[in-house]
Amino acid sequence: MRVLVDADGCPVVKIAMDICRKNNIEMIVICDTSHVSNLEGIQTIMVDKGADSADFRLVNLIESGDIVITQDYGLAAMCLSRKAVVLNQNGMLYNDSNIDSLLLARHTAKKIRNAGGRIKGNSKRTQEQDEDFKKALISLIK
């Protein structure tokens, strides 16, 4: 088991890094050149800037049973198909029961934006969200 992180805009990289270090678990961070991350002792894979380049690299690295951390529903769906365990930055597990509705919501939001509408953005990240993520990742590792 390894932990792979889609680090493009991921707010929990350092939390995951601390948990992986404490539990002696390999962690791989994948990001594009606009999200350069220098994490000492953590394997970091940088890919060229471009639509989904980090996502496709991550999917190609997955082995069954790996844990993937991402907030991207499309990437989550691809990872689930590769038999990974997929967790979002708030501690929610993506699974076969919720991924279709999440992808539909993303598609609907895109249609609204393309038609000139506005979608409310995410609220400011809270300490509670960090704690929920931490608990979920520790639970998956144990």
C-alpha distance (Angstrom), angle and dihedral (degrees) to the residues before:
residue distance angle dihedral
M1 . . .
R2 3.78 . .
V3 3.77 133.4 .
L4 3.80 115.8 -126.4
V5 3.79 118.5 -169.6
D6 3.79 127.5 -157.7
A7 3.79 90.7 -145.9
D8 3.80 98.8 -176.6
G9 3.79 99.1 117.5
C10 3.80 94.3 -18.5
P11 3.83 112.2 154.5
V12 3.82 96.4 -164.4
V13 3.81 103.8 55.9
K14 3.80 94.0 112.5
I15 3.82 93.0 46.3
A16 3.80 90.8 51.4
M17 3.80 90.3 45.8
D18 3.81 92.1 54.4
I19 3.81 92.3 48.4
C20 3.82 93.1 47.4
R21 3.80 92.2 48.8
K22 3.81 92.5 49.6
N23 3.80 90.8 50.0
N24 3.82 96.8 40.2
I25 3.81 92.9 -120.1
E26 3.78 123.4 150.7
M27 3.79 113.2 -113.4
I28 3.79 125.6 -166.3
V29 3.79 121.3 -167.4
I30 3.79 118.2 -158.5
C31 3.81 119.7 -166.2
D32 3.77 140.6 148.2
T33 3.78 124.6 -113.4
S34 3.81 93.0 -93.7
H35 3.81 90.2 61.2
V36 3.79 99.0 45.5
S37 3.74 110.5 176.4
N38 3.78 125.1 -170.9
L39 3.78 106.3 -163.0
E40 3.76 112.5 170.4
G41 3.78 113.0 -128.2
I42 3.81 94.5 7.1
Q43 3.77 122.1 107.3
T44 3.79 107.1 -117.0
I45 3.78 121.6 -168.7
M46 3.78 115.6 -164.0
V47 3.78 120.4 -162.2
D48 3.78 131.2 -172.3
K49 3.76 116.7 -81.9
G50 3.76 109.9 -97.2
A51 3.76 144.2 109.9
D52 3.79 109.5 -54.5
S53 3.81 96.2 -19.8
A54 3.82 92.0 131.3
D55 3.81 90.3 45.3
F56 3.80 94.6 54.0
R57 3.80 92.1 46.2
L58 3.80 90.3 51.8
V59 3.81 92.9 49.1
N60 3.80 90.3 51.7
L61 3.82 90.6 54.1
I62 3.82 97.2 50.4
E63 3.76 121.4 114.5
S64 3.80 123.2 -171.1
G65 3.80 110.1 -82.6
D66 3.81 96.3 24.2
I67 3.79 117.6 134.5
V68 3.80 115.5 -126.4
I69 3.80 123.8 -164.2
T70 3.80 115.3 -156.8
Q71 3.77 142.0 135.6
D72 3.82 91.9 -152.8
Y73 3.82 112.3 103.9
G74 3.80 93.5 -160.6
L75 3.79 91.7 52.7
A76 3.80 89.9 45.2
A77 3.82 90.2 55.7
M78 3.81 91.6 50.8
C79 3.81 91.2 48.2
L80 3.80 92.5 49.4
S81 3.80 89.1 54.1
R82 3.83 87.8 56.0
K83 3.85 90.4 53.8
A84 3.80 96.0 -108.1
V85 3.79 124.1 144.8
V86 3.80 106.1 -118.2
L87 3.79 125.2 -156.1
N88 3.79 129.6 179.9
Q89 3.79 126.3 -139.9
N90 3.82 91.9 -96.8
G91 3.80 96.1 53.3
M92 3.81 98.2 -98.1
L93 3.79 116.2 140.4
Y94 3.76 116.1 -136.0
N95 3.80 111.8 -140.1
D96 3.77 143.1 159.4
S97 3.82 89.9 -85.7
N98 3.81 97.7 57.1
I99 3.81 107.8 24.8
D100 3.82 96.5 81.8
S101 3.80 93.6 53.5
L102 3.82 90.9 46.1
L103 3.80 91.3 51.2
L104 3.82 90.4 47.9
A105 3.82 90.8 51.4
R106 3.82 89.8 50.3
H107 3.80 91.1 49.7
T108 3.82 92.1 48.1
A109 3.81 91.7 49.4
K110 3.80 90.4 50.6
K111 3.81 91.0 51.5
I112 3.81 90.2 51.6
R113 3.82 91.9 49.1
N114 3.81 91.9 46.8
A115 3.79 89.1 52.9
G116 3.81 89.9 54.9
G117 3.80 97.1 -97.9
R118 3.77 126.6 132.6
I119 3.77 129.8 -124.5
K120 3.80 120.9 -157.8
G121 3.80 110.8 -111.0
N122 3.77 127.4 -132.4
S123 3.77 119.0 -71.7
K124 3.80 121.4 -117.8
R125 3.80 113.6 -68.3
T126 3.80 114.7 -100.3
Q127 3.80 134.5 -149.8
E128 3.81 87.6 -119.2
Q129 3.82 90.5 60.8
D130 3.81 89.7 51.9
E131 3.81 90.3 50.4
D132 3.82 92.3 47.9
F133 3.79 89.8 51.7
K134 3.79 92.4 47.1
K135 3.82 92.6 50.7
A136 3.81 92.3 47.4
L137 3.80 94.5 49.7
I138 3.81 93.2 46.4
S139 3.81 89.2 49.3
L140 3.81 91.7 52.1
I141 3.79 92.2 48.6
K142 3.78 94.1 49.7
